[in-house]
Amino acid sequence: MSGTFVESASISRRGFLRGRTRRVEPAQRPPWALDEATFIDRCTRCDACVAACPTAILVRADGGYPAVDFSRGECTFCAECVSRCAPRALQRTAAGEEAWPLRARIGTACLAAQGVECRVCGEACPTAAIRFRPRLGGVAQPVLDAGACNGCGACFAPCPTRAIALQAADVVPTEIEQ
């Protein structure tokens, strides 16, 4: 039996109704968000977390739920969003608790990978997780220390080619993806 199989959880309702069956990645929720189903159940879309964010990276996404937009800046992990979340869709249980499992990933669109000198991501990284390995006769190449990366997104916006993505820690390579 042939046909098109579409995983219902992987596309948006709007996309389905418009005939667009491409995969839609779920929005990146604010730091310390509960699992997606619980977050959606609890979040009242009041925008208190969006208003509280000092770096203005929280925005209203599809359905009016808050999401992170790293093109606007970085997360400083100040936890203001958590403190303003009355329905407790954002919960920080311990002071040292990781906000999310995100880590930077440097893709092949990286200027250094193309032989052009650029170190913007390394200069923007507050934890020095992105360093540059010198290369004899060529441009230094970025190397990501995934253990030092906290997923703040400071490297994302300044990248001139959008070669950096933030992904779950279990899928992040330490060097430029080939």
Buried (B, 14 or more C-beta within 10 A) or exposed (E): EEEEEEEEEEBBEEBEEEEEBEEBEEBBBBBBBBEEEEBBEBBEBBBBBBEBBEBEBBBEBEEEBBBBBBEBBBBBBEBBBBEBBEEEBBBBEEEEEBBBEBBBBBBEBBBBBEEEEBBBBBEBBEEEBBBBEEEEEEBBBBBBBBEEBBBBBBBBBBBEBEBBBBBEBEEBBBEBBE
